[in-house]
Amino acid sequence: MSLLPAPVSTSVRTDAAPEPLAAPAPEPASASAPGAGTGPTPAELLAFVRETAADRALVASLPLDPEGRTWVRLAGPGGSEAWLIGWPPGTGTGWHDHGGSHGAFATAAGALREDSLAARLPTEGWRTLELAEGVDRTRQVAAGEGRAFGRHHVHEVRNESAGTHAVSVHAYYPPLPLMRRYSRTDQVLRLEQVERPEEWQ
C-alpha cells in the first residue's frame, strides 16, 4: 500500500491566513491519556513526508504565489493531518508550538531553515518566559531531507533564499486542535496568540 497522499482539498491559502503547522499529541503508551499510542509515530510520519516530498508530480501541482505561502491539505496516514506548503523567498512561520502534537516535515524543493528550542516548555500558565542559554538549535533542511519532532517542539521555519521558492510536506498527529504563536526578543519568549483550526482551514 502506498503512503502517497491524495489531496483532500484543492483550496489554496496564502499568508492572509495562518499556516497550519501542528496539534496535541497523545501521551506515551505508558501514560494514562485516552487513546495513547494509537496513531502514527514520529518515525512513521517522517517516512510519509519523505515519500510524499519525492512525488514530483504532486509537488509540481502546488500553485506558487510570489507574495505569500500557499498550501493544500493532504490525506495523512493513520488519521494524521498533512499539508503541502509553498514558501516564497523570505517567508517563514514565526515561533510556534504544535499544541501537543508530534510530527515531521520534509523539504521537497529549495531549502528551509529551522530554528528550534532544545528545551521542554510548560504549555500553560505563562505569557512570558526567559529561556536558558544554550537551548537554541539551527538546522538547514535541504530538498530530500526531513526531520521528526515530539509533542513539545517549539520552532520557526523559513525560506532564507533571495530568489527561490521552497516546497515542503508536513504531517501531525493528532490533527491540529490549536497552535500557540510566540514573539521572541533575545532570550525572552512571549505568548502572543492561540489559533484554532477554523482559523486556517
Backbone torsions as a table, in degrees:
resi	resn	phi	psi	omega
1	MET	NA	131.8	-177.9
2	SER	-76.1	144.3	174.1
3	LEU	-88.0	-4.7	-176.1
4	LEU	-68.1	137.1	-175.1
5	PRO	-85.4	160.3	167.1
6	ALA	-107.6	134.1	178.2
7	PRO	-57.9	136.3	177.4
8	VAL	-107.9	-3.5	175.7
9	SER	-147.8	134.5	178.3
10	THR	-101.3	4.8	178.4
11	SER	-70.1	143.3	179.8
12	VAL	-112.8	132.6	-178.7
13	ARG	-114.7	151.5	176.7
14	THR	-122.8	-174.8	-176.4
15	ASP	-62.7	-7.9	175.0
16	ALA	-63.6	-22.9	175.8
17	ALA	-116.4	155.8	-179.4
18	PRO	-67.9	152.5	179.7
19	GLU	-83.5	131.1	-178.3
20	PRO	-78.0	114.9	177.7
21	LEU	-134.9	17.3	174.2
22	ALA	170.3	-179.5	-176.2
23	ALA	-179.2	172.4	-176.8
24	PRO	-68.9	135.5	179.9
25	ALA	-107.3	160.2	177.7
26	PRO	-69.2	156.9	172.8
27	GLU	-68.0	163.5	174.5
28	PRO	-57.9	158.1	-174.6
29	ALA	-56.3	-25.6	-179.7
30	SER	-79.2	-12.4	-178.5
31	ALA	-82.2	173.5	-175.0
32	SER	-95.0	8.3	-178.1
33	ALA	-65.4	139.8	177.6
34	PRO	-62.7	139.6	177.1
35	GLY	71.6	15.8	-177.2
36	ALA	-58.0	136.8	174.9
37	GLY	74.1	19.4	-174.9
38	THR	-97.3	-13.7	-176.6
39	GLY	-104.9	-177.8	178.6
40	PRO	-64.8	144.9	179.0
41	THR	-78.8	165.9	173.0
42	PRO	-55.5	-38.8	179.2
43	ALA	-64.7	-39.0	177.9
44	GLU	-68.6	-38.0	176.3
45	LEU	-66.7	-37.1	177.2
46	LEU	-63.7	-42.3	177.2
47	ALA	-60.8	-41.3	178.9
48	PHE	-63.0	-49.3	-176.2
49	VAL	-67.8	-33.2	177.4
50	ARG	-66.9	-44.5	179.7
51	GLU	-65.4	-40.9	-179.7
52	THR	-66.5	-40.9	179.4
53	ALA	-63.4	-22.9	178.5
54	ALA	-83.7	-5.2	179.2
55	ASP	-81.9	93.6	-173.9
56	ARG	-60.7	-36.5	-179.6
57	ALA	-66.7	-43.3	179.2
58	LEU	-63.9	-45.9	-179.5
59	VAL	-61.4	-41.9	-179.5
60	ALA	-68.8	-19.4	-178.2
61	SER	-78.3	-12.1	-179.0
62	LEU	-76.2	119.1	175.0
63	PRO	-65.3	135.3	-179.6
64	LEU	-108.3	138.6	-179.5
65	ASP	-112.8	130.4	-178.4
66	PRO	-68.8	-17.2	-174.6
67	GLU	-100.6	-35.0	-174.0
68	GLY	-143.0	163.8	178.5
69	ARG	-67.3	149.6	175.5
70	THR	-126.6	153.6	177.6
71	TRP	-155.0	155.1	177.1
72	VAL	-132.3	134.8	178.5
73	ARG	-78.0	141.8	179.8
74	LEU	-118.0	164.0	173.2
75	ALA	-83.3	112.9	179.8
76	GLY	-89.2	164.0	-178.7
77	PRO	-75.3	145.9	170.7
78	GLY	58.7	32.7	179.5
79	GLY	83.3	9.8	178.0
80	SER	-79.0	167.3	176.3
81	GLU	-105.5	136.6	-176.6
82	ALA	-138.7	151.1	-176.8
83	TRP	-141.7	143.8	168.1
84	LEU	-104.8	123.2	-170.8
85	ILE	-126.2	134.8	174.5
86	GLY	-105.0	136.4	-175.1
87	TRP	-122.6	105.5	172.7
88	PRO	-64.2	161.5	178.0
89	PRO	-53.4	135.4	174.6
90	GLY	83.1	1.4	-178.6
91	THR	-94.8	158.4	179.7
92	GLY	-162.9	179.3	-174.3
93	THR	-93.8	-25.6	-164.2
94	GLY	75.7	169.6	-178.4
95	TRP	-70.8	135.1	178.8
96	HIS	-158.3	163.9	170.4
97	ASP	-117.2	-174.5	-172.0
98	HIS	-114.7	23.7	174.5
99	GLY	58.1	11.8	-179.6
100	GLY	113.5	-5.8	-179.6
101	SER	-79.6	152.5	161.8
102	HIS	-96.3	164.4	-177.1
103	GLY	-172.0	-166.2	179.8
104	ALA	-161.7	155.4	169.6
105	PHE	-144.0	154.9	178.0
106	ALA	-138.8	143.4	178.0
107	THR	-88.6	130.0	-179.3
108	ALA	-99.6	-28.9	179.7
109	ALA	-151.4	148.9	-178.5
110	GLY	71.2	-149.9	179.7
111	ALA	-149.4	148.6	176.6
112	LEU	-123.5	150.2	172.1
113	ARG	-107.7	133.4	175.0
114	GLU	-116.5	125.0	168.5
115	ASP	-105.8	131.0	-177.2
116	SER	-140.0	169.1	178.9
117	LEU	-109.4	125.6	178.0
118	ALA	-90.3	58.0	-179.9
119	ALA	-154.3	144.5	176.2
120	ARG	-89.2	118.8	-178.2
121	LEU	-96.3	148.2	172.3
122	PRO	-63.9	142.7	-175.9
123	THR	-90.6	-18.4	-177.0
124	GLU	-135.2	162.8	169.6
125	GLY	83.9	14.1	176.8
126	TRP	-146.8	153.8	173.8
127	ARG	-119.5	-25.1	178.5
128	THR	-134.6	135.0	-176.3
129	LEU	-137.8	132.9	175.0
130	GLU	-92.7	122.9	-177.2
131	LEU	-83.2	142.9	176.0
132	ALA	-70.4	156.3	174.4
133	GLU	-66.1	147.7	173.7
134	GLY	84.2	9.2	-178.8
135	VAL	-92.0	-9.1	-176.1
136	ASP	-80.1	137.3	175.8
137	ARG	-130.5	141.6	178.2
138	THR	-130.9	138.0	174.8
139	ARG	-144.3	148.7	172.0
140	GLN	-97.6	131.3	179.8
141	VAL	-116.3	96.7	-176.7
142	ALA	-81.7	168.8	178.7
143	ALA	-54.5	131.6	-179.0
144	GLY	92.7	-9.4	179.9
145	GLU	-104.5	158.1	178.7
146	GLY	-154.8	175.3	177.3
147	ARG	-154.3	146.7	176.6
148	ALA	-105.1	159.1	179.5
149	PHE	-148.6	158.2	-179.6
150	GLY	-86.7	-176.6	-170.9
151	ARG	-79.2	-4.5	177.9
152	HIS	-109.6	19.9	-173.6
153	HIS	-73.4	131.6	174.2
154	VAL	-122.8	127.5	-177.4
155	HIS	-158.5	174.4	165.9
156	GLU	-134.7	147.5	-178.1
157	VAL	-128.5	138.2	179.5
158	ARG	-152.4	158.3	175.2
159	ASN	-100.6	107.4	-177.0
160	GLU	-87.1	-1.5	-179.5
161	SER	-62.5	145.7	176.9
162	ALA	-84.6	-15.5	-174.7
163	GLY	-150.0	5.9	-175.2
164	THR	-123.3	129.9	172.4
165	HIS	-65.3	149.6	167.5
166	ALA	-115.6	153.7	175.7
167	VAL	-133.7	139.3	-178.7
168	SER	-142.9	164.7	177.6
169	VAL	-122.2	133.2	-178.0
170	HIS	-127.6	145.2	176.5
171	ALA	-143.9	143.5	-176.0
172	TYR	-139.3	145.6	172.3
173	TYR	-138.3	132.4	-5.3
174	PRO	-75.5	175.2	179.3
175	PRO	-56.4	152.7	-168.5
176	LEU	-62.8	108.0	172.6
177	PRO	-87.2	-24.0	177.5
178	LEU	-168.9	164.0	169.4
179	MET	-136.4	142.6	173.6
180	ARG	-105.0	130.6	178.4
181	ARG	-108.4	141.6	-174.7
182	TYR	-126.1	154.1	164.8
183	SER	-108.2	157.5	-178.8
184	ARG	-138.7	131.2	172.7
185	THR	-127.2	111.5	-175.7
186	ASP	53.5	-118.2	-177.1
187	GLN	-97.9	10.7	-178.9
188	VAL	-104.0	121.7	178.1
189	LEU	-106.1	130.3	-178.2
190	ARG	-124.2	129.3	175.0
191	LEU	-70.3	124.2	-177.5
192	GLU	-109.0	-33.9	-171.2
193	GLN	-161.3	145.3	170.8
194	VAL	-116.0	123.0	-177.1
195	GLU	-107.5	145.3	179.0
196	ARG	-111.8	160.3	-175.4
197	PRO	-55.5	-33.6	-178.7
198	GLU	-64.6	-15.5	179.1
199	GLU	-81.3	-18.2	-180.0
200	TRP	-122.8	-5.1	-177.8
201	GLN	-101.2	NA	NA
